[in-house]
């Protein structure tokens, strides 16, 4: 009879956590779309299709490391410890919102210092040089931390991408750059954005390690990201990871992707759902059952609904607090 080793049990627990975090992100994303349709919430920057690489990359860093995510990084924040209630406080712009005190669009611009989540920006690619700066500061302080920086393929067409990656490369900084490559910069397909669609190929020009990975393959993403974090921690400099994924929803709730994507493409994207694929992978190994996976998602859906109903009744920000934490 086969026996389960302690290492196997630890790995199973790690992967069950990854699966649950992905289900939490999907539940919040789905609930936010419902709230927007009901006129109860203003906006959704959907992370559907991105969950696999987001949880894998964030789980690969430690509690003392920094996360510099893009505005679609809901699953990243969940792995760091953001709760559903906290996220819904931000969705409803409530006074108790720990991300921006009710001042910004959900996921648009926020930070969470306690969880070591650096300020998120909607100015595309602007956070990439900041990630290099955080890593440089950590080195000067002798902290030994690693910085994880995520962005979409559209960000790689901005000058800040070059500046940030080049600076990190020159100084051999402990940064892991993860491109969540969904082949669209809003409505612009990758074929009109770059002649070489493999972002990792650019790593050679900077003198850093480049890795291409299937972003819907969670175990492969987890392995690639852990190797990149270990490389950074050893002082071997940055890694540029190109995670190929499929964007399942529109760019945001303000966008209609039916105007520039075919029904065939959307059907293909749905077949590459990382949550479905990872759940099936877990079932194959006997680490989860199909019924168990469905129960996890159902429990997350219920929690997201309850969090929304709770947050909507929480106090609104006071008008006299509008200028708090604003500096002139």
C-alpha positions as CSV (number, residue, x, y, z in Angstrom):
1,X,0.0,0.0,0.0
2,X,1.3,3.4,-0.9
3,X,2.0,5.8,1.9
4,X,1.8,9.6,2.0
5,X,5.0,11.2,3.2
6,X,5.1,14.4,5.2
7,X,6.5,16.2,2.2
8,X,3.6,15.0,0.0
9,X,1.1,16.2,2.6
10,X,2.7,19.6,2.8
11,X,2.7,19.9,-1.0
12,X,-1.0,18.9,-1.1
13,X,-1.8,21.5,1.5
14,X,0.0,24.2,-0.5
15,X,-1.9,23.3,-3.6
16,X,-5.2,23.2,-1.8
17,X,-4.5,26.7,-0.6
18,X,-3.7,27.8,-4.2
19,X,-7.0,26.3,-5.4
20,X,-9.0,28.0,-2.6
21,X,-7.4,31.4,-3.3
22,X,-8.3,31.1,-7.0
23,X,-11.9,30.2,-6.1
24,X,-12.1,33.2,-3.8
25,X,-10.9,35.5,-6.6
26,X,-13.5,34.1,-9.0
27,X,-16.2,34.5,-6.4
28,X,-15.4,38.1,-5.8
29,X,-15.1,38.8,-9.5
30,X,-18.5,37.2,-10.2
31,X,-20.1,39.0,-7.3
32,X,-18.7,42.4,-8.5
33,X,-20.2,41.9,-11.9
34,X,-23.6,41.2,-10.4
35,X,-23.3,44.3,-8.2
36,X,-22.3,46.5,-11.3
37,X,-25.4,45.2,-13.2
38,X,-27.6,45.9,-10.2
39,X,-26.2,49.5,-10.0
40,X,-24.7,48.8,-6.5
41,X,-21.0,49.0,-7.5
42,X,-19.2,51.2,-10.0
43,X,-16.6,49.1,-11.8
44,X,-14.9,45.7,-12.3
45,X,-11.4,45.2,-13.6
46,X,-11.8,41.5,-14.1
47,X,-9.1,39.0,-13.1
48,X,-10.8,36.0,-14.7
49,X,-8.2,33.9,-16.5
50,X,-5.3,35.5,-14.5
51,X,-5.9,33.6,-11.2
52,X,-3.4,30.8,-11.8
53,X,-0.3,32.9,-12.4
54,X,-1.4,35.4,-9.7
55,X,-1.7,32.9,-6.9
56,X,1.3,31.0,-7.9
57,X,3.6,34.0,-8.1
58,X,2.4,35.5,-4.9
59,X,2.6,32.3,-3.0
60,X,6.2,32.0,-4.1
61,X,7.3,35.0,-2.1
62,X,7.5,35.3,1.7
63,X,5.8,37.5,4.3
64,X,8.7,39.9,4.4
65,X,8.8,40.3,0.6
66,X,7.0,43.1,-1.4
67,X,4.2,42.8,-3.8
68,X,3.8,45.5,-6.5
69,X,0.7,44.4,-8.5
70,X,-1.2,45.8,-11.3
71,X,-4.9,46.9,-11.0
72,X,-6.1,43.5,-12.1
73,X,-4.3,41.7,-9.3
74,X,-7.2,40.6,-7.1
75,X,-5.9,37.1,-6.5
76,X,-2.4,38.5,-5.7
77,X,-3.9,40.5,-2.8
78,X,-6.0,37.6,-1.6
79,X,-2.8,35.4,-1.2
80,X,-1.2,38.2,0.8
81,X,-4.1,38.1,3.2
82,X,-6.8,40.5,1.9
83,X,-10.2,39.3,3.1
84,X,-13.4,39.3,1.2
85,X,-15.0,41.8,3.6
86,X,-12.0,44.2,3.2
87,X,-12.3,44.0,-0.6
88,X,-16.0,44.7,-0.5
89,X,-15.5,47.7,1.7
90,X,-13.4,49.1,-1.1
91,X,-16.0,48.1,-3.7
92,X,-18.6,50.1,-1.9
93,X,-16.2,52.9,-1.0
94,X,-16.8,52.7,2.7
95,X,-15.0,54.5,5.5
96,X,-13.5,51.3,6.8
97,X,-11.9,50.4,3.5
98,X,-8.3,49.6,4.4
99,X,-7.1,50.0,0.8
100,X,-7.9,53.6,0.1
101,X,-10.5,54.7,2.7
102,X,-13.2,54.7,0.1
103,X,-11.3,57.1,-2.2
104,X,-10.8,55.0,-5.4
105,X,-12.3,52.6,-7.9
106,X,-12.3,49.0,-6.7
107,X,-8.8,47.7,-7.3
108,X,-7.9,50.9,-9.2
109,X,-5.5,52.7,-6.9
110,X,-4.7,51.4,-3.5
111,X,-2.1,50.1,-1.1
112,X,-2.0,47.9,2.0
113,X,1.3,48.5,3.9
114,X,0.5,45.9,6.6
115,X,0.4,43.2,3.9
116,X,3.4,44.8,2.1
117,X,1.3,45.6,-1.0
118,X,2.8,48.7,-2.6
119,X,0.6,51.4,-4.1
120,X,-1.3,50.2,-7.2
121,X,-1.7,52.6,-10.1
122,X,-4.0,52.7,-13.2
123,X,-1.2,54.5,-15.1
124,X,0.0,51.6,-17.1
125,X,3.5,50.4,-16.3
126,X,4.2,53.3,-13.9
127,X,4.7,50.8,-11.0
128,X,7.5,48.9,-12.7
129,X,10.3,51.4,-12.0
130,X,8.8,51.7,-8.5
131,X,9.3,47.9,-8.0
132,X,13.0,48.3,-9.0
133,X,13.3,51.2,-6.5
134,X,11.7,49.1,-3.7
135,X,14.2,46.3,-4.4
136,X,17.1,48.8,-4.5
137,X,16.0,50.3,-1.2
138,X,15.7,46.9,0.4
139,X,19.3,46.1,-0.6
140,X,20.6,49.3,0.8
141,X,18.9,48.6,4.1
142,X,20.2,45.0,4.1
143,X,16.7,43.6,4.4
144,X,17.1,40.6,2.1
145,X,13.6,40.9,0.7
146,X,12.4,40.1,-2.8
147,X,10.0,42.2,-4.8
148,X,7.4,40.7,-7.0
149,X,6.1,43.0,-9.8
150,X,3.2,42.0,-12.1
151,X,1.8,43.7,-15.2
152,X,0.0,42.9,-18.4
153,X,1.5,42.6,-21.9
154,X,0.3,46.1,-22.8
155,X,2.6,47.5,-20.1
156,X,5.7,46.1,-22.0
157,X,5.1,48.7,-24.7
158,X,5.6,51.5,-22.3
159,X,8.9,53.2,-21.6
160,X,8.6,52.5,-17.9
161,X,8.9,48.8,-18.6
162,X,12.3,49.3,-20.2
163,X,13.5,51.7,-17.5
164,X,12.4,49.5,-14.6
165,X,13.7,46.2,-15.9
166,X,16.9,47.8,-17.2
167,X,17.7,49.5,-13.8
168,X,17.0,46.2,-12.0
169,X,19.2,44.3,-14.4
170,X,22.1,46.8,-14.1
171,X,22.1,46.6,-10.3
172,X,21.3,42.9,-10.2
173,X,18.3,43.6,-7.9
174,X,16.1,41.0,-6.3
175,X,13.0,41.5,-8.4
176,X,10.7,39.0,-10.2
177,X,8.9,40.6,-13.1
178,X,5.8,38.7,-14.1
179,X,4.0,39.6,-17.3
180,X,0.4,38.2,-17.3
181,X,0.3,38.0,-21.1
182,X,-3.4,37.7,-22.1
183,X,-2.6,38.9,-25.7
184,X,-4.6,42.1,-25.3
185,X,-3.8,45.7,-24.4
186,X,-7.4,46.6,-23.7
187,X,-8.7,46.0,-27.3
188,X,-5.4,46.0,-29.1
189,X,-4.3,42.4,-30.0
190,X,-0.7,41.4,-29.4
191,X,0.0,41.0,-33.1
192,X,-0.5,44.8,-33.5
193,X,1.4,45.6,-30.3
194,X,4.7,43.7,-30.8
195,X,6.4,41.8,-33.6
196,X,7.7,39.2,-31.2
197,X,4.9,38.0,-28.9
198,X,7.3,36.3,-26.5
199,X,8.0,38.9,-23.8
200,X,10.6,36.6,-22.1
201,X,12.8,36.9,-25.2
202,X,13.5,40.5,-24.2
203,X,15.3,39.3,-21.1
204,X,18.5,38.6,-23.2
205,X,18.7,42.3,-24.1
206,X,18.8,43.2,-20.4
207,X,21.1,40.4,-19.4
208,X,18.6,38.7,-17.1
209,X,16.9,35.3,-17.0
210,X,13.8,35.0,-19.2
211,X,11.2,32.3,-18.6
212,X,8.1,31.5,-20.7
213,X,5.4,29.5,-18.9
214,X,1.8,28.4,-19.6
215,X,0.0,30.7,-17.2
216,X,-3.0,28.4,-17.0
217,X,-0.8,25.6,-15.7
218,X,-0.7,26.4,-11.9
219,X,2.0,23.8,-10.9
220,X,4.3,25.0,-13.7
221,X,3.8,28.6,-12.7
222,X,4.5,27.8,-9.1
223,X,7.7,26.0,-9.9
224,X,8.9,28.8,-12.3
225,X,8.1,31.5,-9.8
226,X,9.7,29.7,-6.8
227,X,12.9,29.3,-8.9
228,X,12.9,33.0,-9.8
229,X,12.4,34.0,-6.2
230,X,15.2,31.7,-5.1
231,X,17.5,33.1,-7.8
232,X,16.7,36.7,-6.7
233,X,17.3,35.8,-3.0
234,X,20.7,34.3,-3.9
235,X,21.8,37.7,-5.4
236,X,21.6,36.5,-9.0
237,X,19.4,39.4,-10.2
238,X,16.0,39.7,-11.8
239,X,13.9,37.2,-13.8
240,X,11.4,38.2,-16.4
241,X,8.5,35.7,-16.6
242,X,6.1,35.6,-19.5
243,X,3.0,33.8,-18.4
244,X,0.7,33.0,-21.4
245,X,-2.9,33.3,-20.3
246,X,-6.4,33.9,-21.8
247,X,-8.6,36.8,-20.8
248,X,-12.0,35.4,-20.1
249,X,-14.0,38.6,-19.5
250,X,-14.0,42.0,-21.0
251,X,-11.1,44.3,-20.1
252,X,-13.4,46.0,-17.6
253,X,-17.1,46.4,-17.0
254,X,-16.8,49.5,-19.1
255,X,-15.6,47.5,-22.1
256,X,-17.5,45.3,-24.6
257,X,-15.0,42.7,-26.0
258,X,-17.7,41.4,-28.4
259,X,-16.7,44.4,-30.6
260,X,-13.2,43.1,-31.2
261,X,-13.2,39.4,-30.3
262,X,-15.1,36.6,-32.0
263,X,-17.4,34.1,-30.3
264,X,-15.0,31.4,-31.3
265,X,-12.1,33.1,-29.5
266,X,-14.2,33.6,-26.4
267,X,-15.3,30.0,-26.4
268,X,-11.6,29.0,-26.6
269,X,-10.7,31.3,-23.8
270,X,-13.3,29.7,-21.5
271,X,-11.7,26.3,-22.3
272,X,-8.5,27.6,-20.8
273,X,-9.9,28.6,-17.4
274,X,-7.0,28.0,-14.9
275,X,-9.4,27.2,-12.1
276,X,-11.1,24.4,-14.0
277,X,-7.7,23.1,-15.2
278,X,-6.1,23.1,-11.8
279,X,-9.1,21.5,-10.2
280,X,-8.9,18.7,-12.7
281,X,-5.2,18.3,-12.0
282,X,-5.9,18.0,-8.3
283,X,-8.6,15.4,-8.9
284,X,-6.3,13.3,-11.0
285,X,-3.8,13.1,-8.1
286,X,-6.5,12.3,-5.6
287,X,-5.9,15.5,-3.7
288,X,-9.4,16.7,-4.3
289,X,-12.7,15.3,-5.6
290,X,-14.9,17.0,-8.2
291,X,-17.5,17.3,-5.5
292,X,-15.0,18.8,-3.1
293,X,-13.9,21.4,-5.7
294,X,-17.5,22.4,-6.3
295,X,-18.1,22.7,-2.6
296,X,-15.0,25.0,-2.3
297,X,-16.3,27.3,-5.0
298,X,-19.9,27.3,-3.6
299,X,-18.5,28.2,-0.1
300,X,-16.5,31.1,-1.7
301,X,-19.5,32.3,-3.6
302,X,-21.6,32.4,-0.5
303,X,-18.8,34.2,1.5
304,X,-18.5,36.8,-1.3
305,X,-22.3,37.4,-1.3
306,X,-22.4,37.8,2.5
307,X,-19.3,40.1,2.4
308,X,-21.1,42.3,-0.2
309,X,-24.3,42.5,1.8
310,X,-22.3,43.3,5.0
311,X,-20.1,46.0,3.4
312,X,-23.0,47.8,1.8
313,X,-24.4,48.6,5.2
314,X,-21.1,49.8,6.7
315,X,-20.7,53.6,7.3
316,X,-19.8,55.9,4.4
317,X,-16.7,58.2,4.6
318,X,-17.3,61.5,6.3
319,X,-17.1,64.6,4.0
320,X,-14.8,66.3,6.4
321,X,-12.3,63.5,6.0
322,X,-11.9,64.1,2.3
323,X,-8.5,65.8,2.7
324,X,-7.1,63.4,5.2
325,X,-3.7,61.9,4.1
326,X,-3.6,64.3,1.2
327,X,-0.4,66.4,1.0
328,X,0.2,69.7,-0.8
